[in-house]
Amino acid sequence: MGLAELPEDIRRFILASVPSVPYLEAILLLRVDPDVAWDVRRLAARLYVAERQAAEVLTALAAAGIAQSEDQGGTALFRYAPATAELRGKLDALAQVYSTNLVGVTDLIHSRIDKRAQQFADAFRLRKDSGKED
């Protein structure tokens, strides 16, 4: 199964709401056991990313209403807690699609990142070219 086989609603959700593979993997980890609280260090170790990136991902999940944060003795902990039933349903559907089409989902996320990088490069090139005098 590839990109073409992804359900349209999941494709739209990924394109609009999933900025990176570590972000998606963090959702899936938190979702597995909503009672488990994750801190930055634990998530970083589990995802094999820097603690800075893990902190950004957890903060983004909380801002998106996917996770809820709490302070426990000066340490921020995050739990899976979708803000709405609709969001929970989308995340459940995304987890199901990911479990059967990992490559299609990650390819879609990477194609989105590649497209943004190309747009940035194109914009930079346009600005550089517009500064030339004839």
Secondary structure by P-SEA (a helix, b strand, c coil): cccccccaaaaaaaacccccaaaaaaaaaaaacccccccaaaaaaaacccaaaaaaaaaaaaaaccbbbbbcccbbbbccccccaaaaaaaaaaaaaaaacaaaaaaaaaaaaaaaaaaaaaaaaaaaaaaccc
